[in-house]
Amino acid sequence: MLQSTAPPSVQAPSSTRYTARQSSAGAANPSQANWQALVLAHLQRYKRYPRAAQRRRSEGVSLVEYAVDRSGGVQWARLARSSGNALLDSEALAAVQRASPLPSPPDEVPGDPVQITTPVEFFIR
C-alpha cells in the first residue's frame, strides 16, 4: 500500500480581509482611452523618421505633451521626456504640429483645451 507524503490539511483561521481595496479612481475613461488611441494612430501618419537619424541607426521614444482644443487643434506642444537624441525629439514635436488638427476629444473628456501626453516612437525595422 502506498502512503501519501503530502502534509496533513490544516484549517486556517478565517480573515475578514484578503486583499487591498480596489478603487476605480485611477481607471481611464473608456472614451478617453479610445480617443487617445485615435490620436496616436493619427499622429503616426504624420511622423517622419529623420534621414540623419536613420543613417546613424538612432532609435528612441520621445514623450510629447500637448494641448488639444475641442475642435482638435494643437494649442501648444512641449517635450515631456527626451529620447536622448535631438533629431528624434525635434521630429516628435514637428509631427504633432503637422498632424493638427487631431481627432476632436469626446464630450466625456474634461477640459478645454485637453492636455495629453503621447509617446512618439522611432525604431528601425
Secondary structure as the mmCIF struct_conf table of DSSP 4:
data_model
#
loop_
_struct_conf.conf_type_id
_struct_conf.id
_struct_conf.beg_label_comp_id
_struct_conf.beg_label_asym_id
_struct_conf.beg_label_seq_id
_struct_conf.end_label_comp_id
_struct_conf.end_label_asym_id
_struct_conf.end_label_seq_id
BEND BEND1 ALA A 6 ALA A 6
HELX_LH_PP_P HELX_LH_PP_P1 PRO A 7 SER A 9
HELX_LH_PP_P HELX_LH_PP_P2 GLN A 11 SER A 14
BEND BEND2 THR A 16 THR A 16
BEND BEND3 THR A 19 THR A 19
HELX_LH_PP_P HELX_LH_PP_P3 ALA A 20 GLN A 22
BEND BEND4 SER A 24 SER A 24
TURN_TY1_P TURN_TY1_P1 ALA A 25 GLY A 26
BEND BEND5 ALA A 27 ALA A 27
HELX_LH_PP_P HELX_LH_PP_P4 ALA A 28 ASN A 29
HELX_RH_AL_P HELX_RH_AL_P1 PRO A 30 TYR A 46
HELX_RH_AL_P HELX_RH_AL_P2 ARG A 51 ARG A 55
TURN_TY1_P TURN_TY1_P2 ARG A 56 ARG A 57
STRN STRN1 GLY A 60 VAL A 68
TURN_TY1_P TURN_TY1_P3 ARG A 70 SER A 71
BEND BEND6 GLY A 72 GLY A 72
STRN STRN2 VAL A 74 ARG A 81
BEND BEND7 GLY A 84 GLY A 84
HELX_RH_AL_P HELX_RH_AL_P3 ALA A 86 ALA A 99
HELX_LH_PP_P HELX_LH_PP_P5 SER A 100 SER A 100
BEND BEND8 PRO A 101 PRO A 101
HELX_LH_PP_P HELX_LH_PP_P6 LEU A 102 PRO A 106
TURN_TY1_P TURN_TY1_P4 ASP A 107 GLU A 108
BEND BEND9 VAL A 109 VAL A 109
BEND BEND10 ASP A 112 PRO A 113
STRN STRN3 VAL A 114 PHE A 122
#
